[in-house]
């Protein structure tokens, strides 16, 4: 009988503890999700922002600097993926010499963009310890703006040249995705209050 009472007490305690923890955890997650949604609503491309950042809500919490860094990190990851895809396309056997040249230029533009996004992330990593926070934020803005310029240089290159429609479509899709993420990251940097 004592074993049954102990087991019942254990089960009730476990259930009570689980119920007490779950709503708090759900409330916290909901709060973090709402923070991402609210922050993304005012960006240049809200749906892109939401899709790319909502999966990181619990890591970002409600921290504006973490949000900006995460926005830059997802942009960096997307740019690396796009660079790889375009590099693979440039090595395809059925690509014309003209398409290959445009693709090489585009890969260079994306590589420059990747470097600038990394520079922006590095600048923001020193923000907390910096005595001149405005200067650090200004540097991050400059690097991110430069990244956007390089991304659009790639699409300008394919518009100026006689490039096959299939190659144009593949490049434009990837580059526009990166450019929109970069634009959102820049918006978040511009509105960073530290």
N, CA, C and O atoms as a DFTB+ gen file, in Angstrom:
776 C
 N C O
     1  1       0.825      -1.193       0.000
     2  2       0.000       0.000       0.000
     3  2       0.870       1.258       0.000
     4  3       0.580       2.233      -0.693
     5  1       1.946       1.211       0.798
     6  2       2.855       2.354       0.847
     7  2       3.508       2.573      -0.507
     8  3       3.742       3.711      -0.911
     9  1       3.810       1.456      -1.226
    10  2       4.418       1.579      -2.545
    11  2       3.445       2.209      -3.535
    12  3       3.856       3.011      -4.373
    13  1       2.180       1.864      -3.453
    14  2       1.170       2.437      -4.342
    15  2       1.022       3.927      -4.067
    16  3       0.951       4.723      -5.003
    17  1       0.973       4.322      -2.773
    18  2       0.856       5.739      -2.430
    19  2       2.075       6.524      -2.901
    20  3       1.951       7.640      -3.405
    21  1       3.267       5.921      -2.728
    22  2       4.486       6.588      -3.178
    23  2       4.483       6.758      -4.696
    24  3       4.834       7.823      -5.204
    25  1       4.085       5.703      -5.422
    26  2       4.016       5.756      -6.875
    27  2       2.992       6.798      -7.327
    28  3       3.250       7.561      -8.258
    29  1       1.845       6.828      -6.675
    30  2       0.804       7.816      -7.009
    31  2       1.317       9.227      -6.752
    32  3       1.102      10.126      -7.566
    33  1       1.990       9.422      -5.629
    34  2       2.538      10.729      -5.283
    35  2       3.594      11.147      -6.317
    36  3       3.643      12.303      -6.735
    37  1       4.431      10.194      -6.717
    38  2       5.461      10.470      -7.714
    39  2       4.834      10.896      -9.048
    40  3       5.254      11.884      -9.651
    41  1       3.839      10.151      -9.495
    42  2       3.175      10.449     -10.763
    43  2       2.488      11.809     -10.700
    44  3       2.589      12.594     -11.643
    45  1       1.796      12.095      -9.609
    46  2       1.129      13.391      -9.468
    47  2       2.140      14.539      -9.446
    48  3       1.909      15.593     -10.039
    49  1       3.253      14.325      -8.761
    50  2       4.287      15.356      -8.711
    51  2       4.860      15.588     -10.094
    52  3       5.070      16.732     -10.498
    53  1       5.118      14.502     -10.831
    54  2       5.652      14.608     -12.186
    55  2       4.692      15.372     -13.095
    56  3       5.112      16.255     -13.843
    57  1       3.420      15.037     -13.033
    58  2       2.406      15.698     -13.861
    59  2       2.306      17.177     -13.490
    60  3       2.253      18.038     -14.369
    61  1       2.281      17.464     -12.223
    62  2       2.177      18.853     -11.767
    63  2       3.394      19.663     -12.216
    64  3       3.262      20.806     -12.653
    65  1       4.562      19.069     -12.106
    66  2       5.789      19.752     -12.527
    67  2       5.775      19.987     -14.026
    68  3       6.108      21.080     -14.485
    69  1       5.399      18.992     -14.779
    70  2       5.337      19.111     -16.234
    71  2       4.350      20.190     -16.639
    72  3       4.635      20.987     -17.532
    73  1       3.215      20.223     -16.004
    74  2       2.197      21.233     -16.329
    75  2       2.681      22.619     -15.946
    76  3       2.382      23.592     -16.638
    77  1       3.415      22.722     -14.869
    78  2       3.910      24.021     -14.429
    79  2       4.989      24.543     -15.377
    80  3       5.063      25.747     -15.625
    81  1       5.822      23.650     -15.906
    82  2       6.911      24.058     -16.775
    83  2       6.425      24.334     -18.194
    84  3       6.875      25.301     -18.807
    85  1       5.551      23.543     -18.719
    86  2       5.120      23.637     -20.103
    87  2       4.516      24.999     -20.461
    88  3       4.938      25.590     -21.455
    89  1       3.553      25.523     -19.703
    90  2       2.998      26.814     -20.103
    91  2       4.047      27.918     -20.115
    92  3       4.022      28.783     -20.990
    93  1       4.961      27.899     -19.162
    94  2       6.001      28.907     -19.124
    95  2       6.890      28.798     -20.349
    96  3       7.238      29.803     -20.970
    97  1       7.256      27.567     -20.691
    98  2       8.095      27.331     -21.859
    99  2       7.367      27.751     -23.138
   100  3       7.957      28.388     -24.010
   101  1       6.107      27.399     -23.247
   102  2       5.313      27.789     -24.414
   103  2       5.154      29.298     -24.492
   104  3       5.209      29.880     -25.575
   105  1       4.956      29.927     -23.343
   106  2       4.807      31.378     -23.292
   107  2       6.105      32.044     -23.728
   108  3       6.088      33.017     -24.481
   109  1       7.223      31.522     -23.256
   110  2       8.518      32.085     -23.621
   111  2       8.757      31.942     -25.122
   112  3       9.165      32.899     -25.780
   113  1       8.508      30.763     -25.657
   114  2       8.686      30.539     -27.091
   115  2       7.784      31.466     -27.891
   116  3       8.201      32.031     -28.902
   117  1       6.561      31.616     -27.438
   118  2       5.614      32.506     -28.119
   119  2       6.123      33.955     -28.078
   120  3       6.008      34.685     -29.062
   121  1       6.682      34.359     -26.945
   122  2       7.233      35.707     -26.805
   123  2       8.371      35.923     -27.801
   124  3       8.435      36.958     -28.464
   125  1       9.270      34.937     -27.902
   126  2      10.396      35.043     -28.830
   127  2       9.914      35.056     -30.280
   128  3      10.423      35.824     -31.097
   129  1       8.939      34.212     -30.600
   130  2       8.372      34.206     -31.951
   131  2       7.741      35.553     -32.284
   132  3       7.908      36.069     -33.389
   133  1       7.017      36.117     -31.324
   134  2       6.387      37.421     -31.530
   135  2       7.424      38.515     -31.743
   136  3       7.215      39.434     -32.535
   137  1       8.538      38.411     -31.035
   138  2       9.616      39.394     -31.211
   139  2      10.136      39.354     -32.652
   140  3      10.327      40.393     -33.284
   141  1      10.361      38.144     -33.155
   142  2      10.826      37.998     -34.542
   143  2       9.771      38.551     -35.511
   144  3      10.100      39.297     -36.433
   145  1       8.511      38.182     -35.294
   146  2       7.433      38.638     -36.179
   147  2       7.331      40.163     -36.187
   148  3       7.215      40.771     -37.250
   149  1       7.375      40.773     -35.020
   150  2       7.280      42.224     -34.910
   151  2       8.470      42.896     -35.582
   152  3       8.313      43.893     -36.286
   153  1       9.655      42.346     -35.363
   154  2      10.865      42.915     -35.968
   155  2      10.831      42.786     -37.481
   156  3      11.244      43.703     -38.191
   157  1      10.347      41.667     -37.977
   158  2      10.314      41.427     -39.428
   159  2       9.232      42.230     -40.133
   160  3       9.371      42.541     -41.316
   161  1       8.172      42.567     -39.441
   162  2       7.044      43.267     -40.063
   163  2       7.438      44.574     -40.731
   164  3       6.806      44.988     -41.703
   165  1       8.475      45.228     -40.220
   166  2       8.844      46.540     -40.753
   167  2      10.053      46.488     -41.685
   168  3      10.488      47.526     -42.183
   169  1      10.604      45.295     -41.928
   170  2      11.748      45.191     -42.832
   171  2      11.295      45.358     -44.278
   172  3      10.099      45.409     -44.567
   173  1      12.255      45.441     -45.164
   174  2      11.964      45.630     -46.583
   175  2      11.224      44.432     -47.177
   176  3      10.329      44.592     -48.008
   177  1      11.607      43.237     -46.743
   178  2      10.989      41.998     -47.239
   179  2      10.521      41.164     -46.042
   180  3      11.201      40.218     -45.645
   181  1       9.365      41.509     -45.466
   182  2       8.908      40.859     -44.232
   183  2       8.769      39.338     -44.328
   184  3       9.143      38.632     -43.392
   185  1       8.246      38.829     -45.421
   186  2       8.043      37.376     -45.503
   187  2       9.378      36.639     -45.574
   188  3       9.520      35.561     -44.997
   189  1      10.353      37.205     -46.273
   190  2      11.692      36.609     -46.343
   191  2      12.324      36.640     -44.953
   192  3      12.932      35.663     -44.514
   193  1      12.174      37.760     -44.276
   194  2      12.712      37.916     -42.922
   195  2      12.126      36.864     -41.984
   196  3      12.854      36.182     -41.263
   197  1      10.845      36.750     -42.004
   198  2      10.156      35.805     -41.125
   199  2      10.573      34.367     -41.415
   200  3      10.865      33.599     -40.498
   201  1      10.598      34.014     -42.680
   202  2      10.965      32.648     -43.064
   203  2      12.405      32.323     -42.664
   204  3      12.691      31.207     -42.229
   205  1      13.300      33.282     -42.809
   206  2      14.712      33.009     -42.527
   207  2      15.067      33.116     -41.044
   208  3      16.025      32.481     -40.602
   209  1      14.326      33.895     -40.271
   210  2      14.710      34.127     -38.877
   211  2      13.843      33.434     -37.830
   212  3      14.307      33.187     -36.717
   213  1      12.606      33.118     -38.160
   214  2      11.726      32.491     -37.177
   215  2      12.289      31.177     -36.609
   216  3      12.103      30.909     -35.422
   217  1      12.964      30.357     -37.412
   218  2      13.533      29.128     -36.839
   219  2      14.568      29.387     -35.735
   220  3      14.905      28.477     -34.977
   221  1      15.065      30.609     -35.643
   222  2      16.097      30.941     -34.655
   223  2      15.563      31.768     -33.487
   224  3      16.336      32.352     -32.729
   225  1      14.256      31.814     -33.348
   226  2      13.632      32.663     -32.321
   227  2      14.141      32.358     -30.919
   228  3      14.404      33.283     -30.150
   229  1      14.283      31.091     -30.570
   230  2      14.729      30.772     -29.206
   231  2      16.197      31.122     -28.993
   232  3      16.609      31.356     -27.857
   233  1      16.989      31.164     -30.051
   234  2      18.395      31.575     -29.918
   235  2      18.505      33.099     -29.847
   236  3      19.343      33.639     -29.125
   237  1      17.652      33.776     -30.603
   238  2      17.667      35.244     -30.632
   239  2      17.081      35.817     -29.351
   240  3      17.529      36.848     -28.849
   241  1      16.062      35.123     -28.828
   242  2      15.282      35.592     -27.676
   243  2      14.637      36.921     -28.060
   244  3      13.944      36.992     -29.075
   245  1      14.847      37.958     -27.283
   246  2      14.320      39.286     -27.629
   247  2      15.479      40.274     -27.672
   248  3      15.345      41.426     -27.259
   249  1      16.606      39.809     -28.172
   250  2      17.841      40.586     -28.171
   251  2      18.096      41.166     -29.566
   252  3      18.326      40.412     -30.512
   253  1      18.057      42.491     -29.704
   254  2      18.226      43.118     -31.020
   255  2      19.579      42.802     -31.683
   256  3      19.637      42.593     -32.894
   257  1      20.654      42.767     -30.900
   258  2      21.966      42.476     -31.475
   259  2      22.032      41.028     -31.960
   260  3      22.581      40.760     -33.029
   261  1      21.485      40.104     -31.194
   262  2      21.438      38.712     -31.641
   263  2      20.611      38.582     -32.922
   264  3      20.943      37.799     -33.812
   265  1      19.540      39.353     -32.998
   266  2      18.685      39.314     -34.193
   267  2      19.469      39.763     -35.430
   268  3      19.404      39.124     -36.480
   269  1      20.199      40.850     -35.297
   270  2      20.991      41.364     -36.420
   271  2      22.064      40.347     -36.817
   272  3      22.255      40.061     -37.998
   273  1      22.753      39.814     -35.824
   274  2      23.803      38.825     -36.122
   275  2      23.215      37.583     -36.791
   276  3      23.820      37.023     -37.704
   277  1      22.044      37.155     -36.340
   278  2      21.406      35.984     -36.953
   279  2      20.978      36.302     -38.375
   280  3      21.104      35.456     -39.260
   281  1      20.473      37.506     -38.610
   282  2      20.085      37.911     -39.965
   283  2      21.298      37.884     -40.893
   284  3      21.194      37.436     -42.035
   285  1      22.434      38.354     -40.413
   286  2      23.655      38.314     -41.212
   287  2      24.145      36.878     -41.406
   288  3      24.631      36.524     -42.480
   289  1      24.015      36.062     -40.371
   290  2      24.463      34.663     -40.456
   291  2      23.656      33.861     -41.471
   292  3      24.225      33.080     -42.234
   293  1      22.343      34.044     -41.490
   294  2      21.534      33.305     -42.470
   295  2      21.806      33.819     -43.883
   296  3      21.746      33.059     -44.850
   297  1      22.102      35.097     -43.994
   298  2      22.472      35.665     -45.297
   299  2      23.788      35.059     -45.763
   300  3      23.933      34.696     -46.930
   301  1      24.730      34.953     -44.863
   302  2      26.030      34.370     -45.177
   303  2      25.887      32.920     -45.632
   304  3      26.515      32.500     -46.603
   305  1      25.068      32.174     -44.930
   306  2      24.845      30.771     -45.288
   307  2      24.192      30.679     -46.676
   308  3      24.594      29.857     -47.499
   309  1      23.204      31.508     -46.925
   310  2      22.520      31.507     -48.221
   311  2      23.471      31.910     -49.345
   312  3      23.433      31.336     -50.433
   313  1      24.320      32.897     -49.079
   314  2      25.289      33.344     -50.089
   315  2      26.282      32.227     -50.406
   316  3      26.635      32.025     -51.568
   317  1      26.727      31.512     -49.398
   318  2      27.660      30.396     -49.617
   319  2      27.010      29.290     -50.439
   320  3      27.633      28.723     -51.336
   321  1      25.760      28.992     -50.127
   322  2      25.023      27.972     -50.879
   323  2      24.839      28.393     -52.336
   324  3      24.998      27.581     -53.247
   325  1      24.506      29.653     -52.550
   326  2      24.314      30.168     -53.901
   327  2      25.627      30.168     -54.674
   328  3      25.656      29.812     -55.852
   329  1      26.712      30.566     -54.015
   330  2      28.026      30.541     -54.665
   331  2      28.363      29.117     -55.131
   332  3      28.845      28.923     -56.247
   333  1      28.110      28.135     -54.276
   334  2      28.380      26.735     -54.629
   335  2      27.541      26.295     -55.831
   336  3      28.039      25.630     -56.740
   337  1      26.269      26.673     -55.820
   338  2      25.372      26.290     -56.922
   339  2      25.816      26.928     -58.237
   340  3      25.799      26.277     -59.282
   341  1      26.209      28.190     -58.184
   342  2      26.638      28.877     -59.404
   343  2      27.995      28.333     -59.866
   344  3      28.243      28.234     -61.067
   345  1      28.862      27.984     -58.931
   346  2      30.158      27.377     -59.283
   347  2      29.941      26.051     -60.001
   348  3      30.611      25.752     -60.989
   349  1      29.010      25.273     -59.502
   350  2      28.691      23.990     -60.136
   351  2      28.123      24.215     -61.538
   352  3      28.457      23.496     -62.480
   353  1      27.263      25.222     -61.656
   354  2      26.679      25.549     -62.949
   355  2      27.765      25.988     -63.939
   356  3      27.713      25.631     -65.116
   357  1      28.747      26.762     -63.462
   358  2      29.828      27.250     -64.326
   359  2      30.695      26.109     -64.851
   360  3      31.324      26.240     -65.901
   361  1      30.732      24.999     -64.129
   362  2      31.557      23.852     -64.532
   363  2      30.794      22.846     -65.396
   364  3      31.366      21.857     -65.853
   365  1      29.525      23.095     -65.614
   366  2      28.721      22.175     -66.421
   367  2      29.256      22.127     -67.849
   368  3      29.738      23.131     -68.375
   369  1      29.169      20.972     -68.461
   370  2      29.734      20.767     -69.800
   371  2      28.932      21.472     -70.894
   372  3      29.481      21.801     -71.946
   373  1      27.650      21.705     -70.658
   374  2      26.813      22.294     -71.706
   375  2      26.720      23.823     -71.627
   376  3      25.884      24.424     -72.303
   377  1      27.560      24.452     -70.816
   378  2      27.547      25.909     -70.671
   379  2      28.400      26.535     -71.779
   380  3      29.500      26.069     -72.077
   381  1      27.866      27.601     -72.379
   382  2      28.636      28.307     -73.410
   383  2      29.763      29.104     -72.756
   384  3      29.751      29.337     -71.548
   385  1      30.730      29.514     -73.562
   386  2      31.848      30.313     -73.037
   387  2      31.344      31.642     -72.467
   388  3      31.842      32.125     -71.450
   389  1      30.348      32.219     -73.141
   390  2      29.773      33.483     -72.671
   391  2      29.091      33.316     -71.327
   392  3      29.276      34.133     -70.426
   393  1      28.298      32.251     -71.189
   394  2      27.631      31.974     -69.912
   395  2      28.658      31.721     -68.816
   396  3      28.510      32.197     -67.690
   397  1      29.703      30.966     -69.158
   398  2      30.742      30.643     -68.175
   399  2      31.439      31.908     -67.678
   400  3      31.735      32.031     -66.489
   401  1      31.702      32.849     -68.589
   402  2      32.358      34.106     -68.200
   403  2      31.478      34.917     -67.255
   404  3      31.959      35.458     -66.259
   405  1      30.197      34.998     -67.570
   406  2      29.260      35.731     -66.710
   407  2      29.152      35.049     -65.337
   408  3      29.103      35.712     -64.301
   409  1      29.117      33.733     -65.355
   410  2      29.033      32.981     -64.099
   411  2      30.280      33.206     -63.250
   412  3      30.180      33.351     -62.031
   413  1      31.449      33.237     -63.877
   414  2      32.691      33.496     -63.121
   415  2      32.653      34.887     -62.477
   416  3      33.048      35.057     -61.324
   417  1      32.170      35.885     -63.242
   418  2      32.053      37.240     -62.679
   419  2      31.082      37.252     -61.504
   420  3      31.321      37.903     -60.487
   421  1      30.002      36.532     -61.659
   422  2      28.986      36.471     -60.606
   423  2      29.551      35.791     -59.353
   424  3      29.294      36.230     -58.232
   425  1      30.306      34.735     -59.551
   426  2      30.926      34.042     -58.411
   427  2      31.849      34.999     -57.670
   428  3      31.895      34.995     -56.440
   429  1      32.578      35.814     -58.411
   430  2      33.471      36.806     -57.791
   431  2      32.663      37.831     -56.997
   432  3      33.042      38.200     -55.885
   433  1      31.550      38.288     -57.569
   434  2      30.684      39.246     -56.858
   435  2      30.145      38.636     -55.568
   436  3      30.120      39.292     -54.527
   437  1      29.717      37.385     -55.641
   438  2      29.182      36.719     -54.442
   439  2      30.290      36.525     -53.408
   440  3      30.066      36.693     -52.209
   441  1      31.480      36.174     -53.877
   442  2      32.604      36.005     -52.949
   443  2      32.895      37.315     -52.234
   444  3      33.145      37.322     -51.029
   445  1      32.864      38.419     -52.962
   446  2      33.059      39.738     -52.337
   447  2      31.956      40.005     -51.314
   448  3      32.217      40.495     -50.215
   449  1      30.739      39.680     -51.688
   450  2      29.604      39.866     -50.783
   451  2      29.782      39.050     -49.501
   452  3      29.524      39.545     -48.404
   453  1      30.217      37.816     -49.645
   454  2      30.448      36.956     -48.479
   455  2      31.482      37.587     -47.550
   456  3      31.306      37.607     -46.332
   457  1      32.553      38.098     -48.135
   458  2      33.584      38.757     -47.326
   459  2      33.042      39.970     -46.583
   460  3      33.393      40.209     -45.427
   461  1      32.188      40.730     -47.250
   462  2      31.629      41.935     -46.631
   463  2      30.628      41.594     -45.526
   464  3      30.561      42.285     -44.510
   465  1      29.862      40.543     -45.725
   466  2      28.934      40.116     -44.673
   467  2      29.728      39.645     -43.456
   468  3      29.358      39.933     -42.318
   469  1      30.816      38.922     -43.700
   470  2      31.690      38.492     -42.594
   471  2      32.273      39.706     -41.878
   472  3      32.356      39.723     -40.650
   473  1      32.676      40.721     -42.641
   474  2      33.213      41.944     -42.034
   475  2      32.166      42.634     -41.169
   476  3      32.476      43.158     -40.099
   477  1      30.939      42.627     -41.640
   478  2      29.848      43.224     -40.866
   479  2      29.632      42.458     -39.563
   480  3      29.469      43.054     -38.499
   481  1      29.633      41.126     -39.663
   482  2      29.492      40.301     -38.459
   483  2      30.644      40.537     -37.487
   484  3      30.432      40.635     -36.279
   485  1      31.860      40.627     -38.017
   486  2      33.025      40.880     -37.157
   487  2      32.918      42.229     -36.468
   488  3      33.239      42.359     -35.286
   489  1      32.469      43.227     -37.208
   490  2      32.302      44.556     -36.608
   491  2      31.306      44.497     -35.453
   492  3      31.557      45.039     -34.377
   493  1      30.183      43.838     -35.685
   494  2      29.150      43.765     -34.647
   495  2      29.584      42.915     -33.450
   496  3      29.072      43.090     -32.344
   497  1      30.515      42.009     -33.667
   498  2      31.015      41.190     -32.555
   499  2      31.782      42.033     -31.543
   500  3      31.905      41.655     -30.378
   501  1      32.294      43.166     -31.986
   502  2      33.039      44.040     -31.072
   503  2      32.162      45.144     -30.471
   504  3      32.650      45.999     -29.732
   505  1      30.875      45.118     -30.790
   506  2      29.988      46.212     -30.377
   507  2      29.903      46.386     -28.864
   508  3      30.012      47.506     -28.365
   509  1      29.710      45.302     -28.135
   510  2      29.530      45.408     -26.683
   511  2      30.751      46.014     -25.988
   512  3      30.607      46.783     -25.037
   513  1      31.943      45.669     -26.459
   514  2      33.162      46.143     -25.795
   515  2      33.654      47.482     -26.350
   516  3      34.591      48.072     -25.811
   517  1      33.033      47.953     -27.408
   518  2      33.488      49.184     -28.045
   519  2      33.088      50.424     -27.256
   520  3      32.019      50.482     -26.649
   521  1      33.976      51.412     -27.282
   522  2      33.647      52.693     -26.659
   523  2      32.927      53.607     -27.645
   524  3      32.325      54.607     -27.252
   525  1      32.995      53.256     -28.932
   526  2      32.333      54.059     -29.960
   527  2      31.347      53.179     -30.740
   528  3      31.626      52.742     -31.857
   529  1      30.212      52.938     -30.129
   530  2      29.218      52.032     -30.701
   531  2      28.663      52.539     -32.038
   532  3      28.378      51.740     -32.930
   533  1      28.510      53.846     -32.179
   534  2      28.008      54.406     -33.435
   535  2      28.959      54.093     -34.588
   536  3      28.519      53.798     -35.700
   537  1      30.270      54.160     -34.319
   538  2      31.261      53.864     -35.335
   539  2      31.173      52.397     -35.759
   540  3      31.254      52.086     -36.948
   541  1      31.009      51.504     -34.796
   542  2      30.901      50.071     -35.092
   543  2      29.656      49.799     -35.940
   544  3      29.714      49.068     -36.929
   545  1      28.537      50.393     -35.541
   546  2      27.301      50.204     -36.304
   547  2      27.443      50.788     -37.710
   548  3      26.961      50.203     -38.680
   549  1      28.101      51.937     -37.818
   550  2      28.335      52.545     -39.125
   551  2      29.170      51.619     -40.017
   552  3      28.896      51.484     -41.210
   553  1      30.181      50.988     -39.434
   554  2      30.989      50.037     -40.206
   555  2      30.140      48.860     -40.685
   556  3      30.255      48.435     -41.834
   557  1      29.292      48.337     -39.807
   558  2      28.416      47.213     -40.184
   559  2      27.459      47.636     -41.296
   560  3      27.182      46.856     -42.206
   561  1      26.958      48.860     -41.226
   562  2      26.081      49.370     -42.280
   563  2      26.826      49.459     -43.614
   564  3      26.303      49.076     -44.661
   565  1      28.047      49.968     -43.554
   566  2      28.857      50.123     -44.766
   567  2      29.152      48.770     -45.403
   568  3      29.000      48.607     -46.614
   569  1      29.576      47.793     -44.589
   570  2      29.896      46.465     -45.122
   571  2      28.656      45.796     -45.721
   572  3      28.728      45.179     -46.784
   573  1      27.534      45.921     -45.039
   574  2      26.314      45.278     -45.532
   575  2      25.812      45.956     -46.806
   576  3      25.333      45.284     -47.720
   577  1      25.919      47.266     -46.867
   578  2      25.554      47.993     -48.097
   579  2      26.447      47.567     -49.261
   580  3      25.975      47.390     -50.384
   581  1      27.725      47.407     -48.986
   582  2      28.666      46.957     -50.028
   583  2      28.299      45.553     -50.513
   584  3      28.395      45.259     -51.704
   585  1      27.883      44.695     -49.594
   586  2      27.467      43.336     -49.960
   587  2      26.274      43.390     -50.910
   588  3      26.230      42.668     -51.905
   589  1      25.316      44.244     -50.598
   590  2      24.128      44.380     -51.453
   591  2      24.539      44.870     -52.844
   592  3      24.031      44.383     -53.854
   593  1      25.457      45.830     -52.890
   594  2      25.941      46.345     -54.176
   595  2      26.565      45.224     -55.004
   596  3      26.302      45.113     -56.201
   597  1      27.388      44.399     -54.369
   598  2      28.013      43.283     -55.088
   599  2      26.978      42.265     -55.563
   600  3      27.092      41.717     -56.660
   601  1      25.988      42.022     -54.743
   602  2      24.941      41.068     -55.136
   603  2      24.201      41.558     -56.378
   604  3      23.933      40.786     -57.299
   605  1      23.879      42.838     -56.393
   606  2      23.184      43.392     -57.553
   607  2      24.111      43.525     -58.763
   608  3      23.642      43.540     -59.901
   609  1      25.419      43.622     -58.529
   610  2      26.370      43.648     -59.655
   611  2      26.272      42.354     -60.442
   612  3      26.408      42.352     -61.665
   613  1      26.039      41.269     -59.748
   614  2      25.891      39.985     -60.419
   615  2      24.664      39.995     -61.322
   616  3      24.746      39.564     -62.473
   617  1      23.541      40.473     -60.828
   618  2      22.338      40.491     -61.663
   619  2      22.467      41.512     -62.791
   620  3      21.915      41.312     -63.873
   621  1      23.198      42.614     -62.544
   622  2      23.444      43.579     -63.626
   623  2      24.260      42.926     -64.727
   624  3      24.012      43.151     -65.912
   625  1      25.243      42.110     -64.329
   626  2      26.093      41.425     -65.298
   627  2      25.309      40.505     -66.209
   628  3      25.583      40.425     -67.407
   629  1      24.339      39.814     -65.648
   630  2      23.560      38.907     -66.496
   631  2      22.547      39.672     -67.345
   632  3      22.100      39.169     -68.375
   633  1      22.182      40.875     -66.925
   634  2      21.259      41.687     -67.725
   635  2      21.991      42.312     -68.903
   636  3      21.428      42.451     -69.988
   637  1      23.263      42.692     -68.683
   638  2      24.038      43.366     -69.717
   639  2      24.536      42.412     -70.798
   640  3      24.727      42.816     -71.945
   641  1      24.742      41.178     -70.446
   642  2      25.329      40.205     -71.370
   643  2      24.245      39.349     -72.018
   644  3      23.109      39.267     -71.551
   645  1      24.649      38.722     -73.106
   646  2      23.759      37.791     -73.790
   647  2      23.901      36.428     -73.102
   648  3      24.754      35.617     -73.463
   649  1      23.055      36.204     -72.118
   650  2      23.124      34.987     -71.309
   651  2      21.870      34.169     -71.579
   652  3      20.781      34.716     -71.751
   653  1      22.034      32.863     -71.613
   654  2      20.886      31.994     -71.880
   655  2      19.816      32.176     -70.809
   656  3      20.147      32.385     -69.642
   657  1      18.550      32.100     -71.179
   658  2      17.451      32.308     -70.231
   659  2      17.517      31.362     -69.022
   660  3      17.194      31.760     -67.903
   661  1      17.934      30.123     -69.251
   662  2      18.000      29.153     -68.150
   663  2      19.044      29.572     -67.106
   664  3      18.789      29.511     -65.904
   665  1      20.207      29.993     -67.576
   666  2      21.268      30.439     -66.673
   667  2      20.832      31.709     -65.950
   668  3      21.039      31.851     -64.745
   669  1      20.229      32.628     -66.696
   670  2      19.728      33.876     -66.096
   671  2      18.767      33.584     -64.950
   672  3      18.872      34.169     -63.872
   673  1      17.846      32.685     -65.194
   674  2      16.827      32.357     -64.192
   675  2      17.467      31.775     -62.933
   676  3      17.111      32.158     -61.818
   677  1      18.400      30.861     -63.111
   678  2      19.056      30.234     -61.956
   679  2      19.855      31.249     -61.142
   680  3      19.813      31.238     -59.912
   681  1      20.576      32.117     -61.830
   682  2      21.371      33.128     -61.130
   683  2      20.457      34.113     -60.409
   684  3      20.625      34.382     -59.219
   685  1      19.496      34.640     -61.144
   686  2      18.621      35.678     -60.589
   687  2      17.893      35.187     -59.329
   688  3      17.778      35.928     -58.353
   689  1      17.420      33.980     -59.351
   690  2      16.691      33.431     -58.201
   691  2      17.562      33.403     -56.948
   692  3      17.145      33.857     -55.883
   693  1      18.762      32.872     -57.081
   694  2      19.663      32.792     -55.933
   695  2      20.118      34.153     -55.445
   696  3      20.142      34.414     -54.242
   697  1      20.477      35.016     -56.375
   698  2      20.984      36.341     -56.017
   699  2      19.899      37.193     -55.377
   700  3      20.158      37.904     -54.406
   701  1      18.694      37.128     -55.912
   702  2      17.605      37.925     -55.334
   703  2      17.312      37.481     -53.906
   704  3      16.994      38.309     -53.053
   705  1      17.414      36.206     -53.646
   706  2      17.204      35.701     -52.296
   707  2      18.245      36.285     -51.332
   708  3      17.906      36.748     -50.243
   709  1      19.511      36.255     -51.751
   710  2      20.585      36.809     -50.912
   711  2      20.396      38.313     -50.730
   712  3      20.515      38.829     -49.619
   713  1      20.103      39.006     -51.815
   714  2      19.953      40.466     -51.756
   715  2      18.810      40.870     -50.815
   716  3      18.919      41.857     -50.087
   717  1      17.728      40.109     -50.835
   718  2      16.603      40.424     -49.940
   719  2      16.983      40.180     -48.484
   720  3      16.628      40.969     -47.609
   721  1      17.698      39.101     -48.226
   722  2      18.150      38.841     -46.856
   723  2      19.122      39.930     -46.389
   724  3      19.045      40.402     -45.255
   725  1      20.035      40.317     -47.282
   726  2      20.998      41.377     -46.954
   727  2      20.284      42.696     -46.678
   728  3      20.637      43.426     -45.753
   729  1      19.283      42.985     -47.489
   730  2      18.506      44.210     -47.304
   731  2      17.803      44.216     -45.947
   732  3      17.779      45.232     -45.252
   733  1      17.235      43.072     -45.583
   734  2      16.588      42.963     -44.268
   735  2      17.608      43.126     -43.147
   736  3      17.334      43.789     -42.146
   737  1      18.786      42.521     -43.313
   738  2      19.831      42.646     -42.288
   739  2      20.242      44.106     -42.139
   740  3      20.425      44.599     -41.025
   741  1      20.386      44.795     -43.273
   742  2      20.749      46.218     -43.217
   743  2      19.667      47.025     -42.509
   744  3      19.972      47.907     -41.706
   745  1      18.424      46.729     -42.801
   746  2      17.325      47.419     -42.118
   747  2      17.432      47.217     -40.597
   748  3      17.289      48.167     -39.827
   749  1      17.680      45.991     -40.185
   750  2      17.779      45.692     -38.756
   751  2      18.993      46.385     -38.133
   752  3      18.929      46.840     -36.991
   753  1      20.104      46.467     -38.885
   754  2      21.284      47.184     -38.375
   755  2      20.942      48.667     -38.232
   756  3      21.276      49.292     -37.226
   757  1      20.273      49.224     -39.244
   758  2      19.910      50.646     -39.207
   759  2      19.019      50.989     -38.028
   760  3      19.014      52.131     -37.568
   761  1      18.275      50.030     -37.538
   762  2      17.338      50.273     -36.432
   763  2      17.819      49.656     -35.125
   764  3      17.045      49.493     -34.182
   765  1      19.100      49.316     -35.080
   766  2      19.678      48.717     -33.884
   767  2      19.871      49.793     -32.822
   768  3      20.539      50.802     -33.051
   769  1      19.286      49.561     -31.682
   770  2      19.422      50.528     -30.573
   771  2      20.190      49.846     -29.450
   772  3      19.715      48.902     -28.820
   773  1      21.386      50.358     -29.226
   774  2      22.245      49.785     -28.179
   775  2      22.543      50.847     -27.141
   776  3      23.249      50.580     -26.169
